[in-house]
Amino acid sequence: MSDVWITIALLAVTSVAVRAAGPVAVGAKQLGPRANAVIELLAPALLAALIVVGTVSDVDGLDPDARIAGVAAAGVVLTWRRHAMLTAVAVAALVTAGLRALL
């Protein structure tokens, strides 16, 4: 077995263990409202972190470019006008294309 498949197998086992740890630890207990609020915010925070890493990273490390401004513009649109995902994507594309044309 190659190192890649060993890594994939270890990641799969770790993923199953992490997913099973929550229900095993909590059991049938109900969590409080503060804990539920924190848990609800974990997925968007993780998604935002993945977007930032995917936007500014390259094979050689950090590679800041026009995409950062596009993602920032989309964030401003989503903050300003809630539930306007299509508008945010369009603004991000326009800002990114505009900056690439200028630079």
Secondary structure, 3 states (H helix, E strand, C coil): CCHHHHHHHHHHHHHHHHHHHHHHHHCCCCCCHHHHHHHHHHHHHHHHHHHHHHHHEECCEECCCHHHHHHHHHHHHHHHCCCCHHHHHHHHHHHHHHHHHHC
